[in-house]
Amino acid sequence: MPLLDVAPLEATLEIDAPPARVWELVSDLRNMARWSPQTARTFVRGGGPVREGTRTVNINRRGFLVWPTQAKVVRFVPEREIAWRVKENTVVWSYTLEPTATGTGTRLTARREAPQGISDVSVRLTKAAFGGVESFSAELARDMHRTLERIKADAEG
C-alpha cells in the first residue's frame, strides 16, 4: 500500500522576465540537469518538442548514488503550467507561471505533490538510501529553492 499521507512541497520565486521567457526555459525538461541538484540528465523520448503525453527518461544523482526514472507530462498549458508524473514513485512535479503585479515579471512556483501517494518501492528505497521520507522531502524542498534560483539566473541573464 502506498504512503498516502504526503504533504505537498512548494517553492515560489519572482523572476524579472516575462512568462514567455520563463516558459521557454521550464517547458524544455532537458534543462533540468542545469538547474536541479538531483537531475543529471533528462532525455525526451522521441526527441520532439515537449507537450502533454511526452515521456522522459531521467538520470538522477545524489552523491555517489545514481538512479534512473521515467516520467510522463500530464499537464501542459503554454506559459501557465507544466507537470509530469514520475512512474516509479507516482509523484507529480510541476511548474506554474503567473504574471507579477507589474506585468513584466513572472511568479514561478515549483511543486511536488503525491495525489496517489508514494509507491511502496520508493518508500523502502528512500528509507534505505536517503535516510527516510521525511529527511529526503526536506532535502527536496531545499533543492526546489536552489532550482528556482538557477532558473531565475538563466531567465534574467
ZIZI-V852863 format. One record per backbone hydrogen bond with DSSP energy under -1.0 kcal/mol. CO is the residue of the C=O (numbers start at 1). NH is the residue of the N-H. Records with the same first field share a line. If there is no record, write none. Layout:
BEGIN
CO->NH ; NH
END
This chain:
BEGIN
3->118
4->6
9->112
11->110
13->108
15->17 ; 106
18->22
19->23
20->24
21->25
22->26
23->27
25->28
28->31
29->32
31->34
32->36
36->39
38->61
41->59
43->57
44->47
51->54
54->73
55->45
56->71
57->43
58->69
59->40 ; 41
60->67
62->65
65->62
67->60
69->58
70->87
71->56
72->85
73->53
75->83
77->80 ; 81
80->97
81->77
82->95
83->74 ; 75
84->93
85->72
86->90
89->119
91->86
92->113
93->84
94->111
95->82
96->109
98->107
100->103
105->100
106->15
107->98
108->13
109->96
110->11
111->94
112->9
113->92
114->117
118->3
119->123
120->124
121->125
122->126
123->127
124->128
125->129
126->130 ; 132
132->136
133->137
134->138
135->139
136->140
137->141
138->142
139->143
140->144
141->145
142->146
143->147
144->148
145->149
146->150
147->151
148->152
149->153
150->154
151->155
152->156
153->157
END
